[in-house]
Amino acid sequence: MTDAELAADIAAEAGKLLVALQKSGLSGQALCNAGDLQANNLILARLRAERPGEAILSEESADDLSRLTRSRVWIIDPLDGTREFGEGRDDWAVHVALAIDGEPAIGAVALPALGITLSSDAPPPLRPAHNPPRMLVSRTRPSQLCANVCGMIGAETITMGSAGAKAMAVVRGEAEIYLHSGGQHQWDNCAPAAVALAAGLHVSRIDGSPIIYNKESSAIPDLLICRSEFAECVLAAV
């Protein structure tokens, strides 16, 4: 399989495991812990079998900083939106990405509760943009910056759970803007960024600079994924 095919296959397989876990009788924190652990184990096993020796950065594993010497680094979030997963919602995701020389080159985002996996090698065509634009914000921690930008550009607000679900909502044409300023990590947005870029969307930090992956710190403080026609006005408002 190509890297993109592998990423999509692994994300989809982990998603099926997680959906099965939701039906297993587990609930609450026990369900969330099992989801994080089992999905991570599955993804690591697949990558080590299919791409032996390549570097991996996962939210659920200790960080091996030898990755900093590598050109290719797999960046994964086995369960993005653990709270939503535990609550039985559909706005959670699985992220499998490959950063090459710091760029989000390959990515797949599974939305298992919807039975969908979006990949950087086959993004859906963009639908016509909605005007006024719709902006996705956190359903539990919406920032004041997002509220201010929404008001300045006249956007409608949509609340949603995981970063992957929000980013893919823009890719799928359910919204035009995903603005985040509350702090994230590389695994939160590498796969979504790869899919969004492949779909022709704007992806950057909120100062307009590109996001660089495989840095020593996993932190990425902010993110903008949006339709290209809205990027200038959103960045100006920020």
MIKE-756988 format. One record per residue: residue number from 1; residue in one letter; chain; x, y, z of N, C-alpha, C in turn. Coordinates in nm, 3 decimals, m for minus. Layout:
! MIKE-756988
   n res chain     n_x     n_y     n_z    ca_x    ca_y    ca_z     c_x     c_y     c_z
 NUM   a     A       X       Y       Z       X       Y       Z       X       Y       Z
...
This chain:
! MIKE-756988
   n res chain     n_x     n_y     n_z    ca_x    ca_y    ca_z     c_x     c_y     c_z
   1   m     A   0.083  m0.120   0.000   0.000   0.000   0.000   0.087   0.125   0.000
   2   t     A   0.037   0.229  m0.063   0.103   0.359  m0.053   0.088   0.410   0.090
   3   d     A   0.164   0.514   0.124   0.153   0.573   0.257   0.010   0.620   0.285
   4   a     A  m0.052   0.683   0.185  m0.189   0.734   0.204  m0.288   0.620   0.221
   5   e     A  m0.273   0.516   0.143  m0.362   0.400   0.156  m0.345   0.334   0.292
   6   l     A  m0.221   0.326   0.337  m0.194   0.267   0.468  m0.255   0.350   0.579
   7   a     A  m0.237   0.482   0.573  m0.294   0.569   0.676  m0.446   0.553   0.684
   8   a     A  m0.511   0.550   0.569  m0.657   0.537   0.567  m0.702   0.401   0.617
   9   d     A  m0.630   0.296   0.579  m0.666   0.161   0.621  m0.651   0.145   0.772
  10   i     A  m0.543   0.199   0.826  m0.521   0.189   0.971  m0.625   0.271   1.048
  11   a     A  m0.651   0.393   1.002  m0.750   0.477   1.070  m0.887   0.412   1.071
  12   a     A  m0.925   0.354   0.958  m1.056   0.288   0.949  m1.062   0.166   1.040
  13   e     A  m0.955   0.088   1.044  m0.952  m0.031   1.129  m0.961   0.007   1.278
  14   a     A  m0.886   0.109   1.317  m0.894   0.155   1.456  m1.034   0.206   1.487
  15   g     A  m1.095   0.273   1.391  m1.231   0.322   1.411  m1.331   0.209   1.435
  16   k     A  m1.318   0.100   1.361  m1.408  m0.014   1.380  m1.389  m0.076   1.519
  17   l     A  m1.264  m0.082   1.563  m1.237  m0.132   1.698  m1.307  m0.044   1.802
  18   l     A  m1.298   0.086   1.785  m1.357   0.178   1.882  m1.509   0.169   1.883
  19   v     A  m1.571   0.157   1.767  m1.717   0.142   1.762  m1.759   0.013   1.832
  20   a     A  m1.682  m0.095   1.812  m1.712  m0.221   1.880  m1.699  m0.206   2.031
  21   l     A  m1.600  m0.130   2.076  m1.582  m0.107   2.219  m1.703  m0.036   2.279
  22   q     A  m1.759   0.059   2.204  m1.876   0.131   2.254  m1.995   0.037   2.278
  23   k     A  m1.996  m0.076   2.209  m2.105  m0.173   2.221  m2.071  m0.287   2.315
  24   s     A  m1.955  m0.278   2.382  m1.906  m0.389   2.462  m1.961  m0.394   2.603
  25   g     A  m2.030  m0.290   2.644  m2.080  m0.283   2.781  m1.999  m0.193   2.870
  26   l     A  m1.879  m0.154   2.826  m1.800  m0.057   2.902  m1.865   0.080   2.895
  27   s     A  m1.839   0.163   2.994  m1.894   0.298   2.995  m1.802   0.389   3.074
  28   g     A  m1.828   0.518   3.064  m1.755   0.616   3.143  m1.606   0.614   3.118
  29   q     A  m1.527   0.636   3.223  m1.383   0.645   3.208  m1.322   0.513   3.166
  30   a     A  m1.382   0.402   3.206  m1.330   0.271   3.165  m1.337   0.255   3.013
  31   l     A  m1.445   0.301   2.953  m1.459   0.296   2.807  m1.355   0.385   2.741
  32   c     A  m1.340   0.506   2.791  m1.244   0.600   2.732  m1.100   0.548   2.743
  33   n     A  m1.066   0.493   2.860  m0.930   0.440   2.878  m0.904   0.322   2.786
  34   a     A  m1.002   0.235   2.773  m0.987   0.119   2.684  m0.975   0.164   2.540
  35   g     A  m1.051   0.266   2.502  m1.044   0.317   2.366  m0.907   0.373   2.333
  36   d     A  m0.855   0.457   2.421  m0.722   0.515   2.400  m0.616   0.406   2.387
  37   l     A  m0.618   0.311   2.480  m0.515   0.207   2.484  m0.523   0.113   2.365
  38   q     A  m0.641   0.060   2.339  m0.653  m0.042   2.235  m0.634   0.015   2.096
  39   a     A  m0.686   0.134   2.071  m0.666   0.196   1.940  m0.519   0.228   1.918
  40   n     A  m0.453   0.276   2.022  m0.310   0.307   2.011  m0.230   0.180   1.981
  41   n     A  m0.259   0.072   2.054  m0.188  m0.053   2.031  m0.207  m0.104   1.889
  42   l     A  m0.328  m0.095   1.839  m0.356  m0.140   1.702  m0.276  m0.059   1.600
  43   i     A  m0.279   0.073   1.615  m0.211   0.160   1.518  m0.061   0.138   1.522
  44   l     A  m0.004   0.129   1.642   0.140   0.107   1.654   0.180  m0.027   1.592
  45   a     A   0.101  m0.131   1.617   0.133  m0.262   1.562   0.129  m0.261   1.410
  46   r     A   0.029  m0.195   1.352   0.019  m0.187   1.206   0.136  m0.110   1.147
  47   l     A   0.169   0.003   1.206   0.278   0.084   1.152   0.412   0.011   1.165
  48   r     A   0.434  m0.054   1.277   0.561  m0.125   1.295   0.573  m0.244   1.201
  49   a     A   0.459  m0.303   1.164   0.462  m0.414   1.070   0.479  m0.366   0.926
  50   e     A   0.411  m0.258   0.891   0.409  m0.210   0.753   0.521  m0.112   0.721
  51   r     A   0.566  m0.037   0.821   0.673   0.061   0.802   0.775   0.045   0.915
  52   p     A   0.841  m0.070   0.920   0.931  m0.099   1.032   1.045   0.002   1.042
  53   g     A   1.073   0.042   1.164   1.185   0.131   1.189   1.154   0.278   1.174
  54   e     A   1.034   0.313   1.124   1.003   0.455   1.105   0.958   0.517   1.237
  55   a     A   0.982   0.645   1.251   0.952   0.717   1.375   0.801   0.738   1.390
  56   i     A   0.757   0.734   1.515   0.615   0.752   1.546   0.603   0.847   1.665
  57   l     A   0.512   0.943   1.653   0.474   1.031   1.763   0.326   1.011   1.788
  58   s     A   0.292   0.959   1.905   0.153   0.932   1.939   0.116   0.999   2.070
  59   e     A  m0.007   1.046   2.077  m0.055   1.106   2.202  m0.047   1.007   2.317
  60   e     A  m0.066   0.879   2.288  m0.079   0.781   2.395   0.049   0.702   2.422
  61   s     A   0.163   0.747   2.369   0.290   0.678   2.391   0.396   0.778   2.434
  62   a     A   0.496   0.730   2.505   0.609   0.815   2.543   0.678   0.866   2.417
  63   d     A   0.719   0.991   2.422   0.782   1.055   2.306   0.929   1.014   2.296
  64   d     A   0.966   0.957   2.182   1.104   0.922   2.155   1.163   1.033   2.068
  65   l     A   1.247   1.116   2.128   1.298   1.234   2.058   1.399   1.201   1.949
  66   s     A   1.431   1.074   1.930   1.513   1.039   1.816   1.439   1.070   1.685
  67   r     A   1.308   1.091   1.696   1.229   1.130   1.577   1.280   1.259   1.516
  68   l     A   1.344   1.345   1.597   1.389   1.474   1.547   1.498   1.461   1.441
  69   t     A   1.560   1.344   1.435   1.665   1.321   1.334   1.608   1.257   1.207
  70   r     A   1.477   1.232   1.206   1.416   1.160   1.094   1.342   1.255   1.001
  71   s     A   1.342   1.221   0.873   1.265   1.297   0.774   1.117   1.260   0.779
  72   r     A   1.090   1.130   0.798   0.953   1.077   0.799   0.912   1.042   0.942
  73   v     A   0.801   1.102   0.987   0.751   1.075   1.122   0.599   1.057   1.115
  74   w     A   0.552   0.941   1.159   0.408   0.917   1.169   0.356   0.986   1.295
  75   i     A   0.250   1.063   1.281   0.193   1.138   1.393   0.049   1.095   1.408
  76   i     A   0.016   1.038   1.523  m0.115   0.975   1.537  m0.188   1.020   1.664
  77   d     A  m0.317   1.027   1.652  m0.406   1.044   1.767  m0.505   0.929   1.760
  78   p     A  m0.488   0.826   1.843  m0.573   0.708   1.832  m0.720   0.734   1.859
  79   l     A  m0.748   0.837   1.941  m0.887   0.871   1.971  m0.894   1.020   2.000
  80   d     A  m0.930   1.097   1.899  m0.942   1.242   1.912  m1.086   1.273   1.949
  81   g     A  m1.105   1.330   2.066  m1.241   1.355   2.114  m1.285   1.246   2.209
  82   t     A  m1.200   1.215   2.307  m1.230   1.107   2.401  m1.361   1.133   2.475
  83   r     A  m1.385   1.258   2.511  m1.509   1.291   2.583  m1.631   1.258   2.498
  84   e     A  m1.627   1.299   2.373  m1.741   1.272   2.283  m1.759   1.122   2.262
  85   f     A  m1.647   1.050   2.248  m1.653   0.904   2.234  m1.722   0.842   2.354
  86   g     A  m1.682   0.884   2.474  m1.740   0.829   2.596  m1.887   0.864   2.613
  87   e     A  m1.929   0.976   2.555  m2.069   1.019   2.566  m2.157   0.959   2.456
  88   g     A  m2.096   0.883   2.366  m2.174   0.823   2.259  m2.211   0.918   2.148
  89   r     A  m2.141   1.030   2.136  m2.166   1.124   2.028  m2.095   1.077   1.900
  90   d     A  m2.118   1.150   1.791  m2.053   1.110   1.666  m1.938   1.201   1.626
  91   d     A  m1.909   1.307   1.705  m1.804   1.402   1.668  m1.671   1.370   1.736
  92   w     A  m1.619   1.249   1.705  m1.485   1.206   1.748  m1.418   1.141   1.629
  93   a     A  m1.287   1.120   1.638  m1.214   1.081   1.518  m1.090   0.999   1.553
  94   v     A  m1.031   0.940   1.450  m0.901   0.874   1.457  m0.809   0.942   1.356
  95   h     A  m0.689   0.982   1.399  m0.595   1.053   1.312  m0.471   0.968   1.287
  96   v     A  m0.436   0.950   1.161  m0.310   0.886   1.124  m0.246   0.974   1.017
  97   a     A  m0.128   1.028   1.046  m0.062   1.121   0.953   0.084   1.085   0.938
  98   l     A   0.141   1.130   0.828   0.284   1.118   0.804   0.338   1.256   0.771
  99   a     A   0.425   1.307   0.858   0.493   1.434   0.831   0.626   1.402   0.764
 100   i     A   0.655   1.474   0.657   0.781   1.456   0.585   0.853   1.591   0.582
 101   d     A   0.970   1.594   0.641   1.047   1.719   0.651   0.964   1.831   0.711
 102   g     A   0.885   1.797   0.813   0.807   1.896   0.887   0.674   1.934   0.827
 103   e     A   0.643   1.882   0.709   0.516   1.917   0.643   0.415   1.804   0.659
 104   p     A   0.285   1.839   0.670   0.180   1.736   0.681   0.153   1.674   0.544
 105   a     A   0.235   1.579   0.506   0.233   1.527   0.369   0.120   1.431   0.342
 106   i     A   0.092   1.344   0.437  m0.006   1.236   0.421  m0.095   1.236   0.544
 107   g     A  m0.224   1.212   0.525  m0.311   1.204   0.641  m0.441   1.134   0.611
 108   a     A  m0.496   1.072   0.716  m0.629   1.012   0.709  m0.699   1.041   0.841
 109   v     A  m0.825   1.078   0.830  m0.908   1.104   0.948  m1.033   1.018   0.936
 110   a     A  m1.047   0.924   1.028  m1.167   0.842   1.032  m1.269   0.906   1.124
 111   l     A  m1.394   0.907   1.079  m1.508   0.949   1.161  m1.592   0.823   1.182
 112   p     A  m1.551   0.737   1.273  m1.609   0.602   1.280  m1.758   0.598   1.306
 113   a     A  m1.809   0.690   1.387  m1.952   0.689   1.417  m2.035   0.722   1.293
 114   l     A  m1.973   0.786   1.194  m2.041   0.819   1.069  m2.007   0.720   0.958
 115   g     A  m1.913   0.628   0.986  m1.872   0.531   0.885  m1.793   0.592   0.771
 116   i     A  m1.716   0.698   0.800  m1.644   0.773   0.697  m1.495   0.779   0.732
 117   t     A  m1.410   0.764   0.632  m1.267   0.792   0.646  m1.225   0.881   0.531
 118   l     A  m1.169   0.997   0.563  m1.123   1.092   0.461  m0.972   1.087   0.455
 119   s     A  m0.919   1.084   0.333  m0.776   1.068   0.315  m0.720   1.175   0.223
 120   s     A  m0.592   1.205   0.242  m0.528   1.308   0.160  m0.512   1.266   0.015
 121   d     A  m0.524   1.137  m0.015  m0.511   1.096  m0.156  m0.642   1.096  m0.230
 122   a     A  m0.754   1.117  m0.158  m0.884   1.120  m0.226  m0.983   1.209  m0.152
 123   p     A  m0.950   1.338  m0.136  m1.042   1.428  m0.065  m1.167   1.452  m0.149
 124   p     A  m1.280   1.475  m0.085  m1.402   1.502  m0.161  m1.395   1.640  m0.227
 125   p     A  m1.464   1.658  m0.339  m1.467   1.792  m0.400  m1.537   1.890  m0.307
 126   l     A  m1.487   2.013  m0.304  m1.547   2.114  m0.217  m1.684   2.154  m0.268
 127   r     A  m1.777   2.167  m0.176  m1.911   2.215  m0.210  m1.909   2.368  m0.219
 128   p     A  m2.008   2.429  m0.280  m2.016   2.576  m0.279  m2.018   2.628  m0.136
 129   a     A  m1.946   2.736  m0.114  m1.938   2.794   0.021  m2.069   2.860   0.060
 130   h     A  m2.097   2.853   0.189  m2.216   2.917   0.245  m2.181   3.061   0.283
 131   n     A  m2.271   3.152   0.259  m2.248   3.291   0.297  m2.375   3.345   0.362
 132   p     A  m2.371   3.389   0.489  m2.251   3.412   0.569  m2.181   3.282   0.604
 133   p     A  m2.048   3.289   0.626  m1.973   3.168   0.657  m2.012   3.110   0.793
 134   r     A  m1.995   2.980   0.803  m2.020   2.910   0.929  m1.885   2.876   0.993
 135   m     A  m1.869   2.913   1.120  m1.744   2.891   1.192  m1.763   2.785   1.300
 136   l     A  m1.674   2.686   1.300  m1.675   2.580   1.400  m1.592   2.620   1.521
 137   v     A  m1.649   2.601   1.639  m1.578   2.630   1.763  m1.600   2.514   1.859
 138   s     A  m1.517   2.509   1.962  m1.526   2.404   2.062  m1.661   2.405   2.132
 139   r     A  m1.719   2.288   2.150  m1.848   2.282   2.219  m1.833   2.294   2.370
 140   t     A  m1.710   2.271   2.423  m1.689   2.276   2.567  m1.599   2.391   2.611
 141   r     A  m1.510   2.439   2.521  m1.415   2.545   2.559  m1.405   2.651   2.450
 142   p     A  m1.516   2.713   2.409  m1.507   2.816   2.305  m1.427   2.936   2.355
 143   s     A  m1.338   2.987   2.272  m1.251   3.097   2.315  m1.315   3.232   2.284
 144   q     A  m1.271   3.333   2.360  m1.319   3.467   2.336  m1.274   3.519   2.201
 145   l     A  m1.152   3.480   2.158  m1.103   3.521   2.027  m1.197   3.474   1.917
 146   c     A  m1.238   3.349   1.925  m1.330   3.296   1.823  m1.461   3.374   1.822
 147   a     A  m1.511   3.405   1.941  m1.636   3.482   1.950  m1.619   3.620   1.887
 148   n     A  m1.505   3.682   1.915  m1.479   3.815   1.860  m1.468   3.812   1.707
 149   v     A  m1.394   3.713   1.655  m1.377   3.702   1.510  m1.511   3.674   1.443
 150   c     A  m1.588   3.586   1.504  m1.722   3.557   1.451  m1.803   3.685   1.434
 151   g     A  m1.803   3.767   1.538  m1.878   3.891   1.532  m1.825   3.987   1.427
 152   m     A  m1.693   3.994   1.412  m1.632   4.088   1.319  m1.659   4.053   1.173
 153   i     A  m1.662   3.923   1.142  m1.681   3.883   1.002  m1.825   3.841   0.972
 154   g     A  m1.910   3.846   1.074  m2.051   3.811   1.054  m2.076   3.665   1.031
 155   a     A  m1.996   3.579   1.097  m2.010   3.435   1.078  m2.115   3.377   1.171
 156   e     A  m2.171   3.265   1.130  m2.257   3.186   1.216  m2.170   3.085   1.291
 157   t     A  m2.206   3.056   1.416  m2.126   2.966   1.500  m2.187   2.828   1.504
 158   i     A  m2.101   2.726   1.489  m2.142   2.587   1.506  m2.049   2.525   1.610
 159   t     A  m2.104   2.467   1.714  m2.022   2.399   1.815  m2.009   2.252   1.780
 160   m     A  m1.890   2.198   1.807  m1.863   2.058   1.773  m1.750   2.009   1.862
 161   g     A  m1.733   1.878   1.869  m1.635   1.817   1.958  m1.493   1.818   1.906
 162   s     A  m1.443   1.705   1.861  m1.300   1.688   1.837  m1.247   1.776   1.725
 163   a     A  m1.116   1.799   1.730  m1.049   1.878   1.626  m1.065   1.813   1.489
 164   g     A  m1.052   1.681   1.485  m1.067   1.612   1.357  m1.206   1.625   1.301
 165   a     A  m1.306   1.613   1.387  m1.444   1.627   1.341  m1.469   1.767   1.286
 166   k     A  m1.416   1.869   1.355  m1.436   2.007   1.309  m1.365   2.031   1.175
 167   a     A  m1.240   1.987   1.166  m1.166   2.007   1.041  m1.234   1.937   0.924
 168   m     A  m1.281   1.815   0.948  m1.346   1.739   0.840  m1.483   1.797   0.806
 169   a     A  m1.545   1.867   0.899  m1.671   1.934   0.867  m1.649   2.043   0.762
 170   v     A  m1.531   2.109   0.767  m1.498   2.208   0.665  m1.469   2.137   0.533
 171   v     A  m1.394   2.029   0.538  m1.365   1.952   0.417  m1.494   1.901   0.352
 172   r     A  m1.590   1.860   0.434  m1.714   1.801   0.382  m1.819   1.905   0.346
 173   g     A  m1.787   2.034   0.367  m1.880   2.138   0.328  m1.988   2.169   0.429
 174   e     A  m1.970   2.126   0.554  m2.069   2.155   0.658  m2.041   2.288   0.728
 175   a     A  m1.924   2.345   0.701  m1.885   2.476   0.755  m1.775   2.530   0.667
 176   e     A  m1.742   2.657   0.687  m1.638   2.720   0.605  m1.510   2.750   0.683
 177   i     A  m1.519   2.762   0.815  m1.405   2.807   0.896  m1.395   2.725   1.023
 178   y     A  m1.272   2.681   1.053  m1.241   2.622   1.183  m1.125   2.701   1.240
 179   l     A  m1.153   2.777   1.343  m1.054   2.861   1.409  m1.036   2.811   1.551
 180   h     A  m0.910   2.789   1.591  m0.882   2.739   1.726  m0.767   2.816   1.787
 181   s     A  m0.786   2.861   1.911  m0.678   2.935   1.978  m0.654   2.887   2.119
 182   g     A  m0.708   2.772   2.154  m0.699   2.726   2.292  m0.587   2.628   2.320
 183   g     A  m0.496   2.609   2.226  m0.386   2.515   2.245  m0.417   2.376   2.194
 184   q     A  m0.328   2.321   2.115  m0.339   2.184   2.066  m0.200   2.121   2.066
 185   h     A  m0.193   1.998   2.016  m0.067   1.927   1.999  m0.056   1.878   1.856
 186   q     A   0.062   1.833   1.818   0.085   1.793   1.680  m0.014   1.686   1.635
 187   w     A  m0.045   1.592   1.724  m0.136   1.483   1.686  m0.280   1.530   1.670
 188   d     A  m0.314   1.645   1.728  m0.450   1.696   1.715  m0.481   1.743   1.574
 189   n     A  m0.379   1.789   1.500  m0.412   1.852   1.372  m0.326   1.811   1.253
 190   c     A  m0.228   1.722   1.270  m0.144   1.687   1.154  m0.225   1.614   1.047
 191   a     A  m0.298   1.510   1.085  m0.380   1.440   0.987  m0.490   1.530   0.929
 192   p     A  m0.565   1.604   1.013  m0.663   1.697   0.956  m0.602   1.799   0.862
 193   a     A  m0.483   1.851   0.896  m0.418   1.949   0.809  m0.383   1.887   0.674
 194   a     A  m0.334   1.763   0.674  m0.297   1.697   0.549  m0.419   1.678   0.459
 195   v     A  m0.530   1.635   0.517  m0.652   1.615   0.438  m0.705   1.749   0.388
 196   a     A  m0.705   1.850   0.475  m0.756   1.982   0.438  m0.674   2.044   0.325
 197   l     A  m0.542   2.034   0.334  m0.456   2.088   0.228  m0.481   2.016   0.096
 198   a     A  m0.497   1.885   0.102  m0.523   1.808  m0.021  m0.657   1.847  m0.083
 199   a     A  m0.751   1.890   0.001  m0.882   1.932  m0.048  m0.882   2.074  m0.102
 200   g     A  m0.770   2.145  m0.088  m0.761   2.281  m0.140  m0.797   2.388  m0.040
 201   l     A  m0.798   2.354   0.088  m0.831   2.451   0.192  m0.706   2.525   0.239
 202   h     A  m0.729   2.638   0.304  m0.622   2.713   0.370  m0.594   2.650   0.505
 203   v     A  m0.465   2.628   0.537  m0.425   2.574   0.666  m0.306   2.655   0.716
 204   s     A  m0.315   2.710   0.837  m0.204   2.788   0.892  m0.222   2.806   1.042
 205   r     A  m0.120   2.866   1.105  m0.135   2.922   1.238  m0.222   3.047   1.225
 206   i     A  m0.267   3.103   1.338  m0.359   3.216   1.328  m0.287   3.347   1.297
 207   d     A  m0.154   3.344   1.285  m0.082   3.461   1.234  m0.052   3.445   1.085
 208   g     A  m0.104   3.337   1.026  m0.085   3.314   0.883   0.037   3.230   0.848
 209   s     A   0.120   3.198   0.946   0.242   3.120   0.919   0.207   2.972   0.907
 210   p     A   0.289   2.896   0.835   0.262   2.753   0.821   0.287   2.679   0.952
 211   i     A   0.220   2.565   0.968   0.242   2.480   1.084   0.356   2.385   1.052
 212   i     A   0.456   2.380   1.138   0.571   2.293   1.119   0.561   2.176   1.218
 213   y     A   0.569   2.055   1.166   0.558   1.935   1.249   0.695   1.874   1.277
 214   n     A   0.694   1.777   1.367   0.814   1.711   1.416   0.911   1.808   1.482
 215   k     A   0.856   1.904   1.554   0.938   1.986   1.643   0.951   1.915   1.778
 216   e     A   1.049   1.959   1.857   1.071   1.893   1.987   0.949   1.903   2.076
 217   s     A   0.891   2.022   2.087   0.769   2.038   2.166   0.650   1.991   2.083
 218   s     A   0.562   1.917   2.147   0.442   1.871   2.075   0.338   1.981   2.062
 219   a     A   0.353   2.090   2.136   0.249   2.193   2.142   0.236   2.272   2.012
 220   i     A   0.112   2.294   1.971   0.078   2.384   1.861  m0.035   2.473   1.915
 221   p     A  m0.006   2.597   1.948  m0.102   2.679   2.023  m0.232   2.712   1.949
 222   d     A  m0.226   2.721   1.816  m0.345   2.769   1.745  m0.348   2.716   1.603
 223   l     A  m0.463   2.734   1.537  m0.485   2.671   1.407  m0.597   2.742   1.334
 224   l     A  m0.581   2.753   1.201  m0.690   2.798   1.115  m0.699   2.705   0.996
 225   i     A  m0.814   2.642   0.978  m0.846   2.565   0.858  m0.974   2.625   0.802
 226   c     A  m0.968   2.672   0.679  m1.086   2.739   0.625  m1.085   2.738   0.473
 227   r     A  m1.199   2.773   0.416  m1.206   2.796   0.273  m1.113   2.910   0.237
 228   s     A  m1.042   2.898   0.126  m0.940   2.996   0.091  m0.997   3.135   0.075
 229   e     A  m1.123   3.145   0.030  m1.182   3.277   0.008  m1.210   3.352   0.138
 230   f     A  m1.208   3.282   0.252  m1.231   3.348   0.381  m1.103   3.367   0.461
 231   a     A  m0.991   3.315   0.414  m0.869   3.319   0.493  m0.825   3.462   0.522
 232   e     A  m0.826   3.548   0.423  m0.776   3.684   0.442  m0.857   3.760   0.546
 233   c     A  m0.988   3.750   0.540  m1.070   3.826   0.635  m1.059   3.769   0.775
 234   v     A  m1.045   3.636   0.789  m1.030   3.578   0.921  m0.897   3.617   0.983
 235   l     A  m0.789   3.609   0.905  m0.657   3.646   0.957  m0.652   3.793   0.993
 236   a     A  m0.716   3.877   0.914  m0.720   4.020   0.945  m0.795   4.045   1.074
 237   a     A  m0.906   3.971   1.095  m0.984   3.987   1.217  m0.907   3.940   1.339
 238   v     A  m0.832   3.829   1.322  m0.749   3.780   1.433  m0.646   3.884   1.473
